[in-house]
């Protein structure tokens, strides 16, 4: 039988428990209505933030107000509501631009999410630029959505998918990366933060090395933007992609940032309304950026909701929240390390939010089920990163992924739940 240690909430150092300090998770938490409920008779402890984040009241209210008072199609109506909706949607694009510190609004393309953004680049830039014998370079820690689109492209073009290996801490091996860059490399596409391991990759270094070969870099920022301030001009990446729903915004909206020259040189992805200048049966000319890549009625409410989420984040202060989250992660890491038979998968020194782990002789799904009965929501599985599981020789992990609204009490509930799982299954 394992003994449950002293609660973290009572032993954690400042600033974690300094409620009047630079960041107050208890105050922020009150902004999220969904967190106020009970599950299985226990207060909900939501630690599945890498799958999707919860939404603050202001995002929910913005969506409701949009549908109740402002709903209209955009870019085409001369009427009042259409103008309001268009202004709100384009205003959201400007907010995203500032959020990423992109140079121009037209570098911000609204898509459905990270998956669609990566497929867009693969099917437009990729089909135009990649030929037989060329190489696309990804890493061994990618989410399936940064693997499969490139495999589809490589298969069609007779190109080769090359993989940067990771070490046993789950870090990208930079020396191996350098060795794989060559005259045939057409694109490097890597995660900013790994969803299965939490590893924070040195994107600026990766970009600098690729640019020496004249190779553009796509960064999958799905797991990074909710936790750290991203500056695409400082990173100098060529594409940066993320999903709104992981950034406290709605589902069905995401962002593809691309350098203007690159985006302008790419053929369109989807054809239809909104993406044209003129259409005849003989020839169609395409709209300028960003419309060229936003065919059809876009996710208007999603864009406006994402704008509200970014506004909210600006008020919370992502920089201050990041410091708190860093403390939370190191406390959680220490607490989990003390649990007998538990191994953390992904132990890079530079990590964000994610704690993936296995416990000897207990299947991750069983751990997830016991935790659910304790009100604790985690994800158990391969996290759409099967090659990562293969690297570590495990079929699956249990994953707790924190957000800035998680508290030391949440970590205590997780630790208690894990001790319970050990009692039940051992
Ligand atoms: N890239 C990374 C690094 C991700 O973590 C995810 C989703 C995606 C791409 C795809 O994002 P989507 O919004 O288009 O689906 N990751 C996860 C996860 O870890 N658990 O559920 C979804």
Boltz pocket constraint, residues with backbone or C-beta under 6 A from the ligand:
constraints:
  - pocket:
      binder: B
      contacts: [[A, 50], [A, 51], [A, 52], [A, 112], [A, 113], [A, 114], [A, 115], [A, 116], [A, 143], [A, 145], [A, 146], [A, 191], [A, 193], [A, 194], [A, 195], [A, 196], [A, 220], [A, 222], [A, 223], [A, 243], [A, 379], [A, 383], [A, 384]]
      max_distance: 6.0
